[in-house]
Amino acid sequence: MNKVLFLLVFLCFHVGFAQQITVLDVDTREPVGNVAIYNSDHTKTALTDFDGKVDLKIFGKEERITFRHLSYQSRKSTKGSILRHDSRFYLVMKAEELDEVVMSVSKWEQQKKDIPNKITVIGAKDIEFSSPQTSADLLQNSGKVFVQKSQLGGGSPMIRGFATNRLLLSVDGVRMNNAIFRGGNLQNVISIDPYSIKSTEIIFGPGSVIYGSDAIGGVMNFYTKKAEFSNTNNLLFSGNASYRFATVNTENTFHLDFNLGKKKWAFLTSASYNSFDDLSMGSHGPGSYLRNQYVSTVNGTDFLVENENPKKQTPTGYNQFNLMQKIAFKPNNSWHYDLGLHYSETSDYARYDRLIRPNKAGDGLRSAEWFYGPQKWFMSNLQLNKRGKGIFYEGLKITTAYQHFEESRNDRSFQDILRYTTKEKVDAISTNIDFENKKIGNLRLYYGGEYIFNKVGSLGSQENIETNLVSGTASRYPDGATWQTLAGYVNGEYKAKPNFTILSGLRYSHVWIDADFDKTYYPFPFDDANLNNGALTGSLGFSWFPKADLQITLNSSTGFRAPNIDDVGKIFDSEPGAVVVPNPDLEPEYAYNIELGVSKNFNDKLVFKSAAFYTYLVDALVRRDYLFDAESEIVYNGELSNVQAIQNAAKAFVYGFEFGAEAFLTDNLSIVSNLTITEGIEEEEDGTESPGRHVSPTFGDLHVIYKNQRMKTDVFVNYNGEIPFYDLATSERSKEYIYALDSEGNPYSPSWYTLNVRSHYELTNAFKVSLNLENITDQRYRSYSSGISAPGINVVLGVGYRF
């Protein structure tokens, strides 16, 4: 009798549990809470919880039920149909949905409307539709981030007049910036596979309270896809396969990911491979951009060769592959463990802007070779999440990570038998502990600490290409140098009124550098560099809705960047005839920022957003002329070069305006536009002023979008304004070879535009095809400060299959 009773209880429990389903976002696969579920006469209703779960036992198996949420399109189905599809039901977000949940400002979920900072979210559906070639293109496609390129294998973002090591990159909450992130253009963002990204959040302006050093101009957070659990005892198996082809560089991209999920364990595997040939530029534009000649080396001898197709930028092609493995374990509803393994590697790839530099006589090319060795990145990231009522918190997140970076530079002058190589490795470990406390009335507190340690390995060599004899030479950085930081922060969100939210925070960071200099090749007038710096940063802002359809935000914040190994200990040729040497006497640079934002919603038909910002940078770390052992010139790689060093030698003022508009003309037709205007000035210690180096030209886009359940088409224009000679940064004026020449023979960056069309069509719920036409009018142009010309007319074909 007891066995029969036990069996009946078990069956009742099983039947009840089996009717529980999970409602998910179709693009992000994230749970959707507060979804109303009801039958046709509204006599039966249910609501999903925070995890998107709901029990459907009150509904009949074949009863027609509706799923409704303010942010999503309503859908209908039957309980039986949903249970047959692994108890999962997917909703599609409305086009006009504005109240996204973001994580970048506190590392915990917050309503975007409550945050005073300007944040742009690039979701999974946007990434899939734009079909970016790399993560640099992903940022550029947003229309709100300017991207510079020195070669095809690259992309260096610029945000609000800042770039490179004044912007911070993070992947799944782990800082990617390392001790050798430089002030020159960076390519590290291409190590992040766009096919593995679930969403990208961009913070505009300082983010040092949460992210510490380097977060002066902005923060770019890349959140990768997560392993999905099964809601039933059955194994959940799903995945995606896709292929992309582009004519302008004969691109072939293959991607595959698949997920295996049980109730407590889940596994996600992702792999991508890219192959790019040399890039072709457009037909209509400055003739100075054409690649008329290139260097060919035959039997160890360099020849200057006429290019049969001057629009083909030889050499620019390269290959890349990316791997990601996610393992998730959920022993109960309180604890969640996530392990993420990432690996990226490129082939060798040419630095194109160095290969088009003319020689001193102006009758040939300076370099026979200039290429980066394989760029490698590995990250192992273990994250522990705990939900529940602790004494001092309701959410706990512990993140530990190990990263390994490898890169190298290889250059040889025309008809020189010596190839110079520097190889760098960085090992980085980090630990973050973050708390969320929502128990103090209308105040939510976020607080935590961080420790990061970087060790740099750097070797220099020179190879005789005739004898293959390899000998040592100066390394780029002091080998074995270390950089470490320890920090603590607190951030608070106070809901003063239902329509008024205050966000404020403080962070203290301490940074140490320890570097010993090898005097074998250069007689350094110092033995080591031991820096010990602290920095206090803060932020204060509010988000106010005086009316339901009007939002006003005001935010003030400070940011800092502590010197790293690249600033303190680098030796490299910054430009023809100039060499940068170490400077152990550096202090952090500080930024003070204020921004005002206004957003107006006109009856959900037109949304207008604007922001104005001003940033003041003091003790700016800039490259200036320097004396090395009392000498203003030294011989570097066989050439007498002017000596420069990074110094706290300037101030900078950057200000600008950002505009955005969305018009929803019908349920199927909308218009989206963005415009960014930035101005910036660097001021020397003697009061001399010059335009800022990383201040982008005015840029924007205009999109006309049509979509229905099966198809989405976007006809759009991208455009950039002109930067005349007198507005070019002083360091850019000497790079005539990458710019067009004005009527007076001075270099300048011309304005340009492109006309483009993207279209995706779902043949079935699982199979999609896409056709993109880019730069339809075949414009020949270079984005500001870029050494490579942008693609000419380009046809992009894509297919994708979800299983």
Phi, psi and omega in degrees: 000319180296323180293318179297316179298317179298319181295319179297317178298318181297315181296319178298317179296318183294317180297318179296316182292323183294343180269004176278133179235169176236130177262128187232155171287129186295333182270312185270343185062022177271148179294148179244115179272164176060037174272124178277133181233128184207159178272184189295327181257012175061025178275343178233129180223154177209165184219133178286150179272189183303327182269012179075012184264149178203147177263127183257022186295339181284346182262147174290157186300318182251017179285134181284123182233150183251140176248123185226134177213143184302328186266355186233158175289136180293144178223154178237150177195188174240155179301317182300317179297319181293317180296329179287344180253050175061027175058033179238139180227132188249139177244150179254128183290144176294150181295326186269009183294127185244340188268064180289158171265130181236159183239350193291328188283328182232355187074006174233161183293128176221150175290129181302326183293343180268001188255130182282340179288151170281125180228133174250132179249124175253106186275174182300320182291326176292320180295315180297319183289317182287339176048061184289148177288319177220174177291337173295319177292328176303314179294318181295323181295343179293339183078005184236356179234129177272138183234126176263146177225128174264344180201171181296320179277069181183189181155112184244109183293148171234129180227121176051044175082007180233156183205180172051239185280009171257006171240149183246135174254139172219150179234118181052039177083004180254128180296127178267333178303133179237186189290348180243017171298127192255171176281339174284175187295140186249146179247004189298335183296335181287349176289345181270120184286117181297336180284348179260359187271131175274317177200157176233131178243128182246119173267127178264127182098175185304139176230029187291337180300321180264327191248354173077214185300148174088341185276065182266306182273337181167173180228134176244110181257122177253118178254118184272166183298150181253154173289136184258137177272161174268146177271350183237184177283350180279152177288129175270121178234126179207167180180181180218143173226139182210159178219141179225137177229136178230137186283330191291337175220023180048048180290137169231114181237128178240138178220142176216133170220149177212151185237135173239121184227135168244185183294323185249340181238147177211145182225133177232126178242132182225137179216139178221145177226132179237138173230122182236131174269182179300143186271136177259138178268176182282178185263336189245105181167190184302132178292338181293344179280344184295147178264082185284328182223153172213168183264131174241134181250120181236120180053040176082003181247134182270136177232144174270119188247138175286132181279121180296330177234091185299343177280347180271122186270096184258130352261140177224346186290156176195172177237158179205145170225149182228139177232144174217136175230125176246136175231125182236142179225129182232087184292332180201187183284350183265321187251145179215125181245132179229127174245126178238128178242125182233138174217135179221140178211135174256166166281181167302146174214140186286142168272097192298322184296331177284334182278349178255005178291130177285160175282176184298325182285342180079011182248013180192197181250146185285319187248138171272326179220141169200104183215152172274139171287179182306130173270118184240143177214129175232136175222131170245122188229116178250125182235130178247125179242134176231129175246137180152173185268095172273178181294318185244007184200162171243350175219136179229133179225122178243125182236122175239139185214149170234132177232146176230126180242141173224140175202161178207158178233136184224123180216148178214130180288158182301127180062023172262142182270355182256126173256123181264136183226135168235135180239133182235143172226142176229128171253127185231129173240147181212150175222128177235140172232124186231137182239149172234129180232114182247020191263000187256068178059237180270008180257127172249127180251140174233128182208161181174190182215166185211141171225133180226138178227128176239137172236132186253131170249132184214129180228145176241146179208162173226139183238131173278113186289346177274319183256350184062017178283129181250131178226165183280155173208181185297138175279162180289323182232160174295119184295134180085006180294149180235150176223129181214154180216146176230133187211157172221148183216159171219136182226135183234140175240116184243121178271086183296321176217164178304335182249012184219117182237135177249135178234128183213152180200162176222148177215139170243129179236142174235135185233136177237141173232136177224113183220134176249133185262134178274121183265015182299320188252337178224136180279073181303137178279019179208157182263329185205175174227121179230097182259144183217096188235143173241155181213134175248125180232157182207170177209151177207128180198171179218156172238123188230132175249087178298332172225162183298333184254013181227126178239135175235129178236145175221131184217134173238141184203158175240151177222163178213159170224119177278145176304142175245189183295327178297321179289316190279320195234018188275145168232118178196163177271110185284329181196167181306123177082013180224141178228136178265132181240166182295153174217106184278000185251072183236153177236163177296154171258149184234144177238141177238123190230144171221141179216146179237130180235145178225133177228130182232129180250120180258090174056035179058017178252330179219128177238125180242131179232143176212153177213141174238139184220155176216129180232133178243119182252127179241157184052040185299135177277107185228159179272123181220164178301150191207158174255126178250111184053044178070011180248139178268350177222143174221163177272123178231125183049043175080006183234133176291121189230146175291136184272132175226164177206157173287131183218154170280079194232016183203168169240163178216144176236124178231132177215161180181182182225142178231131182233146175212147180215142175229126179239122180258094187288317175218183176295339184250342188239131180216162177232133180230137180215147177225147177214131179233127178238122183228138175229147181203147181224136170258135181242123180284169180298332180272005179093354179293136181246148176210155180299149180290142185291322186254025176273117184285160172290169172300131181215159180185186179207166177216122184240136169246116191242130174239135177208149170226197186295332185252334190230147171221129180230136183231116174256121187214160178239131169254143180212151176229142176278172180276147166243104181290169185305316184290347176258359176285141174300149183304320181293338181275336185293337180276358183256057182303330187291345178255358183244163169280164180249136180278187185296340179261007178083013179264147180290144175204165179254108184291158172286161178201166175213159171224147175250131189218157175222132172239142178211130175240142179223132178267106177293320173221180177296340184253334190247126181233149173230154180219150176221120179242137172242115185247144179051057187301325181274007172058048179288143173257115184208161172231131173295152182312134175068007181271140179268349181245141177285147182288164181299145171280204180302135191219130174252123182243123178248138180217147173226145179217145180225125177256128181232000000 
